[in-house]
Amino acid sequence: MSESFDVDVAQLHQRAAKVRAVRDQLAAVKRASSAIAQDDAAYGLLCQWIAAILERRHQGQDELYGFVEDNLKRAAEAIATTADEYDTTDSTAHQQIMRAGGLG
């Protein structure tokens, strides 16, 4: 069994970009849904109670969107930071090996 592992830094950056893209799509949905507002007249006199229910649910959804959006942002940042740290570690190790071999 191998005692090492190989990390593809470019793949990590691609993954972070995909997470950011999902976050951006969610933000677009959130912006579009902000156009929804309680309008008691929208459903007529007999069904005006529906608007209040939908508005409460919409407010709850907005809170969830914000929570998910923040978590996706943090995940993308963490993945990108991890990729950068792997890249720095690899570069530092490469330089040390080159110097140790008298090539750097």
LOVEX-169758 format. One record per atom (N, C-alpha, C): x, y, z. Coordinates in steps of 0.05 Angstrom, whole numbers, padded with zeros to 5 digits, always signed. Atoms other than C-alpha are relative to their C-alpha. Layout:
<nodes>
XYZ
...
</nodes>
This chain:
<nodes>
+00017-00023+00000
+00000+00000+00000
+00018+00025+00000
-00015-00025+00003
+00025+00069-00018
-00002+00017+00026
+00000-00017-00023
+00045+00116+00038
-00004+00029-00007
+00003-00027+00009
+00032+00178-00004
-00026+00003-00015
+00024-00006+00017
-00023+00211-00044
+00007+00023-00018
-00005-00020+00021
-00027+00256-00104
-00025+00018-00001
+00023-00019+00001
-00071+00318-00104
+00002+00016-00026
+00002-00015+00024
-00093+00350-00169
-00011+00028+00007
+00007-00027-00008
-00093+00424-00151
-00020+00013-00019
+00018-00011+00020
-00127+00444-00216
-00028-00011+00004
+00026+00012-00004
-00183+00396-00201
-00014+00012+00024
+00012-00013-00023
-00193+00427-00133
-00010+00028-00007
+00009-00026+00008
-00197+00496-00164
-00025-00002-00018
+00024+00004+00016
-00248+00470-00215
-00024-00006+00018
+00022+00007-00019
-00289+00441-00158
-00010+00025+00014
+00007-00025-00014
-00287+00508-00121
-00017+00018-00019
+00014-00016+00020
-00310+00543-00185
-00029-00011-00004
+00027+00012+00003
-00369+00494-00192
-00017+00007+00025
+00015-00007-00025
-00389+00507-00119
-00009+00029-00002
+00006-00029+00003
-00386+00582-00133
-00023+00003-00020
+00021-00002+00020
-00429+00572-00195
-00028-00008+00011
+00025+00008-00013
-00482+00535-00154
-00010+00022+00018
+00007-00023-00018
-00480+00592-00103
-00011+00023-00016
+00010-00022+00017
-00489+00643-00159
-00028-00006-00010
+00027+00007+00009
-00549+00605-00186
-00020+00003+00022
+00017-00003-00023
-00579+00602-00117
-00006+00030+00006
+00003-00029-00004
-00568+00677-00109
-00019+00012-00021
+00018-00009+00021
-00604+00688-00175
-00029-00008+00006
+00027+00009-00008
-00663+00647-00151
-00010+00018+00023
+00008-00017-00023
-00664+00687-00086
-00008+00028-00009
+00007-00027+00010
-00663+00753-00124
-00027-00001-00015
+00026+00003+00015
-00720+00729-00170
-00023-00003+00019
+00022+00005-00018
-00761+00706-00111
-00006+00025+00017
+00005-00024-00016
-00754+00774-00077
-00023+00017-00012
+00022-00014+00013
-00805+00799-00127
-00027-00009+00011
+00025+00010-00011
-00857+00758-00091
-00006+00016+00026
+00008-00016-00024
-00894+00801-00040
-00029-00006+00006
+00028+00005-00008
-00957+00794-00001
-00019+00020-00013
+00020-00017+00013
-01016+00821-00040
-00027-00013+00006
+00026+00011-00009
-01082+00809-00005
-00021-00001-00022
+00020-00001+00022
-01120+00826-00069
+00006-00020-00022
-00009+00018+00022
-01083+00775-00112
-00019-00024-00002
+00016+00024+00001
-01129+00717-00094
-00030+00005+00004
+00028-00006-00004
-01195+00753-00085
-00008+00000+00029
+00010-00004-00028
-01237+00765-00023
-00001-00026+00016
+00003+00026-00014
-01251+00692-00005
+00027-00013+00006
-00026+00014-00003
-01179+00669-00013
+00023+00018+00008
-00022-00018-00006
-01139+00729+00012
+00018-00011+00022
-00017+00012-00020
-01113+00687+00070
+00023-00015-00012
-00021+00015+00013
-01071+00648+00020
+00025+00018-00003
-00023-00018+00003
-01026+00709+00008
+00017+00002+00025
-00014-00001-00026
-01008+00713+00082
+00017-00026+00004
-00014+00026-00003
-00989+00639+00083
+00024-00001-00018
-00022+00000+00020
-00947+00645+00020
+00022+00019+00008
-00020-00020-00008
-00912+00707+00047
+00017-00011+00023
-00015+00011-00022
-00893+00672+00112
+00020-00022-00010
-00017+00021+00011
-00866+00612+00073
+00023+00012-00016
-00021-00013+00016
-00828+00659+00027
+00021+00011+00018
-00019-00011-00019
-00795+00693+00086
+00018-00022+00011
-00015+00023-00010
-00774+00625+00113
+00020-00010-00021
-00017+00008+00022
-00746+00606+00045
+00024+00019-00003
-00021-00020+00002
-00706+00671+00042
+00022-00006+00021
-00020+00006-00021
-00673+00653+00109
+00016-00025-00008
-00014+00025+00009
-00656+00583+00082
+00019+00006-00023
-00018-00007+00022
-00628+00612+00018
+00025+00014+00010
-00023-00014-00011
-00583+00658+00058
+00019-00019+00014
-00016+00019-00014
-00559+00601+00101
+00016-00018-00020
-00013+00017+00020
-00544+00556+00041
+00021+00016-00016
-00018-00017+00016
-00512+00613+00002
+00026+00005+00016
-00024-00004-00016
-00465+00627+00060
+00017-00025+00002
-00014+00025-00002
-00447+00554+00068
+00015-00007-00026
-00013+00005+00026
-00432+00547-00007
+00024+00018-00003
-00023-00019+00002
-00388+00609-00004
+00023-00010+00017
-00021+00011-00018
-00349+00580+00055
+00013-00025-00011
-00011+00025+00012
-00342+00513+00021
+00019+00006-00023
-00017-00007+00023
-00315+00544-00043
+00026+00012+00009
-00024-00013-00010
-00266+00587-00004
+00018-00021+00013
-00016+00020-00013
-00243+00527+00037
+00014-00018-00021
-00011+00017+00021
-00232+00484-00026
+00022+00015-00014
-00020-00016+00014
-00194+00541-00061
+00025+00004+00018
-00023-00003-00018
-00151+00553+00001
+00016-00026+00003
-00014+00026-00001
-00135+00479+00006
+00017-00004-00025
-00015+00003+00025
-00114+00478-00067
+00025+00018+00001
-00023-00018-00001
-00069+00539-00056
+00021-00010+00020
-00019+00011-00020
-00038+00507+00006
+00015-00024-00011
-00014+00023+00013
-00023+00442-00032
+00020+00010-00020
-00018-00011+00020
+00008+00483-00088
+00025+00012+00013
-00022-00012-00015
+00051+00522-00039
+00018-00021+00012
-00016+00022-00012
+00073+00459-00003
+00016-00015-00022
-00015+00014+00021
+00091+00425-00069
+00023+00017-00011
-00022-00018+00010
+00131+00486-00093
+00023+00002+00020
-00021-00001-00020
+00168+00491-00027
+00016-00026+00001
-00014+00026+00000
+00184+00417-00027
+00018-00003-00025
-00016+00001+00024
+00208+00422-00099
+00026+00016+00003
-00023-00017-00004
+00254+00480-00082
+00020-00012+00019
-00018+00012-00019
+00283+00444-00022
+00015-00024-00012
-00013+00023+00013
+00297+00381-00062
+00021+00010-00020
-00019-00011+00019
+00330+00422-00117
+00025+00011+00014
-00023-00010-00015
+00374+00458-00066
+00017-00022+00012
-00014+00023-00012
+00391+00393-00031
+00017-00015-00021
-00015+00014+00022
+00414+00364-00098
+00020+00019-00013
-00019-00019+00012
+00455+00426-00113
-00009+00012-00026
+00011-00010+00026
+00409+00447-00170
-00015+00026+00004
+00016-00023-00004
+00375+00506-00138
+00015+00022+00012
</nodes>
